[in-house]
Amino acid sequence: MGVIGLGLLGQITIQLLRAAGCRVFGIDVDERMVQQALAMGADQAVHRSGPVEDIALSMSGGQGLDAVIVTAASRSNDPVELAGRLARKRGRIIAVGDFSMEIPRRTYYPKELQLRLSTSYGPGRYDPSYEEKGQDYPYAYVRFTEQRNMASCLDLMRDGRLKITPLISHRYPFNQALEAYQLLDSKSGERPLGILLDYGCAPQDPIRQAPLVTIEPPEEKAEISPIRSRKLDSIRLGILGAGQFAAGVLLPRIAKIPGVKMARLVTARGASAEATARRFGIPGFSCQEEDLYSDPGIDAILIATRHHLHASQVIRALRSGKHVFVEKPLAMNLQELEEIAQVVEETGLTLMVGFNRRYAPLSSRLKAWFSPREWPLCLLGRINAGRLPEGSWLTDPEIGGGRILGEVCHFVDLFHEWTGSSVSALSVQGLGSPTDFPHRSENIQVLLGFRDGSQAVLIYSSEGGSSLGKEWYEVHGGNRSAVLDDFRTLDLYQGTRHERIRERHQDKGHTGELEDFFSSLKEGRSPRLDFFSCLASSKVTCEIQSALNKPLG
């Protein structure tokens, strides 16, 4: 077996081949890497300028190598050309590294060589059913999957047949990670082999013994009594999930709210938990939900995980005596909503959903423009949602629930807020296409009838031009009109009068909703967006989803 490119991947590959009983020949342009390969067990290793082809023939009895694994990183086409010359007739070339791949026909064709490309980790990589839903491949048909490869690797380390420590050439504390990457990019100085980022964990550090890492001891706090009216002088917040939206939108705003301390963070991956915790100064972090539910010092939990987890996590949090702020959607179906409503009634705790748009300053100005009123409103909402990347988890019916549950709920709640009334009737239509492209559930028109006589039309589409703003609303009633353009401008009309209100920065109400939630806990009151309003908007959204899925006729 040949290995071209003796960097970190090449050194590991040599050991794996030796563990499998292969004779190994290594080649590199760096003499230090050549010597390292010999130390790691290569039978032969030589500089690229040496008699490479002669050694390959000598090792193989004049036939050529059975296979050549290319782990090099190069813009040159030399690695793939050299691999073809070293391989025997009908041999294999396995591309692992990042290099030019202009295949020389004059070398590969007469030898009938096979070229194979390898993605990271093994079978299961990039397959959402495997990586996210846990659907394993049958052992009898796929012996080595992503997870089984990792298990085999750990077994080899345990047995001493795969050694990583000799490959570590540099160590950096985590807070100097940028310097480590700069070293990798540097074209001068000694070429690094393996770089270890040190998170400050000694061999007997508690992180290796238990899932929870505490940087500073938590304050002692008595058990929370599940009584909504209890006032809280200060709030210790637990955070469940810290993806892009939570880390980029919610947590920076919470950090600025007086009297709220982010005390513990739980995410699915330990590395992201630690990185986010350090960024926001959160003292406790782990990968175990139970750390939040069982901590008596946590007053409230913010849930920002994937949609299919929301309902069960809300119920667990409430039953453990915590107030809850959960990002939309509240649940995936009506049954889950009923279970949540029962738990809220039992505990009396505050539960609020992240329907932020009703807290937008221009949204409040629009509502005030029609207040007080004695007439119904005519409302129109046009949402230019844009397409999601193919395979997005948001469109997975089991994990994301689709865009109706995940986003249309916002606009239903906004209409609830502006009318101050509940929905009494609805109808929905989706685009018709024999191929379901554009996707029917991402291109819908919804008509909502309200108990006060108001009517709302919602047009939601993923097929609009990207240069068009996302959200456009019109509201008419009582000789007045209002036009809200993407929460940037609000035009108010009455007779011949026209007033334009312009926001310096788009504000969709995220700060307002969080301030109201935490203020309600401090003051012992319900938030302006109470649970019954959250429940009503969530139920209507589920009904829209169900109506769209019903066959016509």
N, C-alpha and C positions, 0 to 999 in steps of 0.2 A: 504494500500500500504506500502511496506517495502522499505527502502533505506539502502543498506549496503555500508559503506564508506562515511564518512561525511566531506570530504575535500571540496574544492571549488565547484566541480561539484555536490557533494552530497548536499551541502547547497542550491545551486541554484535549484536542483531537488525538494527538499522539498518545496520550495516556489511555484514552478510551479504546483506541485500536490495540494497544498493547494488552489491555485488560481482556479484549476479545480474542487474543492469541495471534494477532497479526504481526508480521515483520514490517517495520515502518522506516520509510526514507523521507527525511525532511529537507526542505530547500527554502532559503531566505536570502534577502539582499543585505542583511545585517549579521555580521559575524557573531555578535553577542547573542542573538536569538538562536543561531546555529549551535553554539555551545550550550545554551539553556536547553535546547531540544535533546541533545545528547545526555544531559543530566537528568532529563525527565523520562529517559528510557528509549529514545529512538535508536534503532539499530545502525542507521547511517544518517548523517546530516552534513550538508555541504552548502557553501556559499553559491549563489546563483552563477557566479563567474567560473565555478569549478567544472569538472568533468561530469556533469549531471547525467547525461544520457548514458555514458559508459557505466556509471554506478548502478543505474536502474536496470540495465541489461545484465550486469554481473549478479545483482541480487535475485534476478528472476530466471536465471539459466538461459539468458538470451532471448526470452520471450517478450519482455516488457511487463509493466506493473498491472496487476489485476484491476486496480482502481486508483484514481488520483482525486484527492479532496482538495479543492482550492479554497483556502481560508484567507487569501491575500486581499488587501485593499489597494487598488491601483487603477489609474486611468489608462494604463498601458494594456495592450492586448497580449502581452507576452505570457501572462499566466495561463490563459486558455490555449495559446499555441503550444507552450511547453508541455502542458498536461496531455495534449493529444500526441505529442511525440513520445512521451514516457509510457503511455498506456499500451498494453498488448492489443492484438486484434480482438475485436468484440469486447473490449474493456469498457469501463465506466468512468465518466468524469462527473464529479459531484460539486456543484457550485454552492458554496456557503458564504464566501466573502463578497465584497462589493468591487467588481472589476469589469473592465470592458469585455464584451462577449460577442465579438465579431468572429464567428466560427470559421476557421480555415477549411474549406471543403477538401482541398488537396491532401490534408492530413486526416480528417475525420471520415471522409467517404470510403477510402479503400480499406480502412480498418473496421468499418461498421461500428463506430464508437457510439455509446449511449451517453447523452448529456442529461443529467438530472439536477433539478433545482430544489433547494431545501428552504422552507420557511422556518421561522423560529419555533422552538419547543416541540413540534411534531404534530401528528394528526389531532384535530380538535381546535387548533389555533385558528382564530378568526371565524369560528362557527358559533353563533350566539346560542344555539341549542345546547352545545357542549359547555361553553364557558360561562354562560349566564343562567341557563336553566338546569344545568347539572345532568343532562341526558348523556350518559356514558356510551361509548362504542362497545359492541360485544367483544369480549376478551378473545374468543376463538377466532375472530375475523380481523381484529385490529389489536395485535399483541402489544404494540408500544404506542400509546397515546401521549398527549401532552403531560398528563398527570403521571402516567406510568414511567415515562422517560425521567421525570423529576425524581420519582421514587428510586429508580435504578441508579441515578446519579448520586443520591444520598447514600445508598447502600455501598457504592464504590468508595465514597469518602470515608464512610465508617470503617471499611475494610482496609483502608490505606492504599488502595489502588488508583485513586484519583486525588492528587495532592494539589491544593490551591495555595497554601501558605508560601511555598517557594516562588510563586508567580506574582506575589504582591511586591511591587517595586516602590510604591509611594502610598503614604497614608495622609489623609486630610480630615480635620474635624468637619462636621457637617456644615457649620457656618462659614467654611471656606471652600465650599463646593465649587463656587465660580472659578476659583483659582485652579482647581483640578481640571475643569473643562478647558480652561485657557492653556494648561500644559498639554492637553491632548491636541489642541489646535496649533500649538507652537511648531514652527518649522526648524527651530534651532535647538541646540542642546541635546542631551541624551534622550533617546526614544523611551517613553514609559511603557511598561508591560501591563501590570495590573494595578489599578488605583482603588484603594479601600477608603470609603467614606465612613468615618467613625462617628456614630451617634451618641457616643459617651456611655456605652453599655459595657461594664466590666463583665467578666465571665460569670459571676454570681449575681449580676444585677437582677432585681425583681422582674424586669421585662421578660426574662427567660423563664421565670417561674410562674408568672401570673399575667393575665391579659391586661391589667390596668397599670399604667405608669402614672405616678403622682409626683410632680415636680416640687410641690409644696403641700404640706398637710392641709386637708380641708377643714373648714371651720365646723365645729360641732353644732348640730342643729336638731331640734326635737322633731319627732314625726309630724307630718303635715296632716291636719284634720281636714277631711274633704268637705269644707264649708266655703262656698263661694264668697260670702260676705266678709270673711276674715281679711283684714288689711295687712299688707306686707310692707314693712319699712324699706327693705331691700330685697332684691330678687336674685337668687342663684339659679342660673339657667343651664340646663343640659341640652346638648345639641346632638341630634341623631341624623347623620348624613351631612356631608360637606362637599357636594359636587360643585360644578362651575357656578350655578345660580346662587347657592347658599354662600359660597366663599366670596363671590364677586359682588353680590347685591345685598343679601341679608346681614351677614356677619359684620361688614364694615359699618352698617347703620346701627346695629345693636351696640357696637363698641362705643358709640357716641351718646347713648342714652344714659343719663345719670341714674344711679341706683340699681343698675342691672349688671351683674357679674357673670360672665360666661365661665362656668365652673368645670364642666366636663364635656368632652367631645367623643362621639363614637362613630366610626366609619367602617365600611366593609374591608378596607385595606389599612394595615398598620402604618405604612409609610406616609400615606396621605393624611392620616389622623395626626401623626406627629408634626408633619410640615405645617398643616393648618393650625394646630394648637400653638406652635411656636410663633407663627405669624400674628395671631391674635392674643397671645399671652394667656392661653387657656391652660390651667395647671394640670388637669387630668385628661387622659385620652386613652382609648382602647378600641378593640374591635368587638366588644361584647355588649349587646343591648342591655343585658341584665345589670350592668354596672350603673346605668342610669336609673332603672326602675327601683333598684334596691338601695340606692343612696338616699338616706333620710335628709341630707342637706340640700337636695335638689327641690326647688319650688315649682319649676315649670320646665317643660321640654318642648323644644322646637324640632319638628319633624320635616326633613327635606330629603327624603329617600326616594327611591323609584316608586311609581304610583301603586303597584300591586301590593306594596307593603304598608301603605298608609293606614288602612282600616284596622288591621291587627295591632299595629304599633300604637295607634290612638287609644284603642281599648286597653292595652297593657299599661300605657302611661296613666290613663285615668284611674284604673283600678289600683295602681300603686300610689295614688294620692297626689298626682302632679297635674297642674294646669297644662293645657296643650295649645300650641300654635302649630298648625299643620299646613304645609303648602298644598295647593289644589292638585288633584281632586281629593275630596274627603274620602271617597270610596269608589269602588269599581262598579257597584251595582246597588239596586234598591235593598236587597237583603242585608248587605253590609251597613247601609245607612240606618236601617231599623235597629240593628244590633248596637250601633254607636249611640243612637238616640236613647236607647234603654239604659246604657251605661251612664250617659250624661245625667239622665233623670235620677239614677241611683246615687251618684256621687255628688251632684250639685257643683261640680267643678267647671271652670271656664274652658270652653273649647272654641277656638276661632280658626277659620280657614283663610288662607292668603288671597282673598278677593280684594286686591289692592286698589283697583281702579276707582271704586267709590270714594277712596280717600284722596284722589288726585285733586289739587286745588281748583283746576278748571272744571272738573266734574262737579265739585261743590258749588261753584259759581253758576254752572248751568242749572242745577236743581233750584238754586235760590231765585233764578230768573223767572221761574214759573210758579213761585210760591208767594203767597197762598193762592190756591186755585180751586175752582169748582167745576172744572171741565176735564174730560179725558185728554190724553196726549196721543199724538201720532209720532212714532219713533222709527228711525231707520239707522241701521248700523252696517257699514261695509268694511269687511276685514280682508285685507290683502296679506294673507298669512305667508305666502311663499312656500316653495317645496322644501321638504326635509330630505337629508341624504338617504339614499336607498339603504334599507336595512336598519334605520334608526329604531332604537328601543321604544321610542315614543309611539310608534305605529304598531308595535307588537301587541296583539289583542290581550295577551296574558300578562304582560309586564307594564306596558305604557297605557293600554286601554284605548289608544287612538286619540285623534285630535279633538274630537267632540268632548270627551271627558276631560282631556288635558288642557284645553284652551277655550272652547266655546262656553264653558261654565263662567268664565270671566264676564262675558258680554250679557249672559242671562242675568247675572247678579247686578250688573250695571243698570239694566232695564228695571229690575226690581227696585233699585235704589231711586231712580229718577221718578218712577210712577208712584212709589210708596204703596204698591198694591201687589197682589199675588196672581200668578198665572192660573187662568180658568180653562184655557183651551190652547191647543197647539197643533200645527201641522208642519211637515218637513218634506222637502224634496231634495234629492241628490242628482248630480249629473248622471245621465245614462250613457253607458259605453259597454259594448260586448266584451271588451278586454279589461274593464275596470281601470282604464287609464285615460284621462286623469282619474285619480282615485275618488270614488263616489263619496266616501265619508269625509273627504277633505274639500269638497266643493258642494255646499248645501245652501238652501234657502229655508229659513225658518219663519213661520208666522206665529206670533204669540198674542193671545187675547188675555187681557187682565180684568179682574173683577170690577175695577172702577170704570170699565169701558175703554181703556186705552188699548192701542194696537201697536205692535212692534214688528218690524221686518228686519231680519238679520241675514245678510249675504256674507258667507264665509267661503273664501276661495284660496287655493294654493297656486293658481295659474296666472296671477296678475304679474305685471311688469315690476321688476325690482326697483325701478326708479320712482314708483308711486309709493306714497306714504302708506303705513300699515293700517291705521284705523281712522275712519271717518264716520261721524255721527250727525244726524239731523233730528231735531225735536221741534214739533209744532203744536200750538194750542193757545186758545184765548187771544188770538190776534198777535201772538208772539212766536218768534222762531229763534233757534240757536243752532249754530254749526260748530262742531268741535273737530278740529283737524289734528289727529295724532298727539293730543295732549300738549300741543305747542301753541296753537292759537284757538281762541273762542270768539266767534262772531255772534252778537246779540242783535235781534231785530224787533222793532215794535212800530208798526205803521211806517213812517218815513225815517224813523230814527235807526241809526246803525252805530254800534260800538264794537271795536275790536280790542280784545285783551290778548296780549302776547307774553308767553313765558320765556325767560332768558334761557332756561334749560328745561328739557322735557322732564316732566314729573308725573309718573304714573301712580303715585301714592304709596310707594313701598315704605318710605319713612313714616308717613302718617299712620299706616295700619299698625306698624310695630309700636309706635309711641302710644297709640290708643290701647293696644293689648296690654302693655306693661303698666300703663297708668291705671287701667281698670283693676289690675291685681293690687296695686298700691292703695287704691281708693276703696276697694271692696265693692265694686259695682260691675255690671255687665259692660262689655265693650259696645261701642256704637253698632258694630256688626255683631249682633248676638248670635247664639247658636241656632235659633229658630230661622233666622234669615239665611244662615249658611246651609241649613238643612233644606230649606225651600229651593234655593238655587241649585243645590246638588241634585235634588229629586227631579226637577224640571230637566236638567241636563241628561240624567239617566233616561228620562222619558223620550227625549229627542233621539238619543242613541237607539232606543228600542223601536221607536216609530220608523226610523230610517232602515232598520234591519227587517221590518215586516214586509213580506211580499205584497205586491200590488194585486188588486182584484179580490 
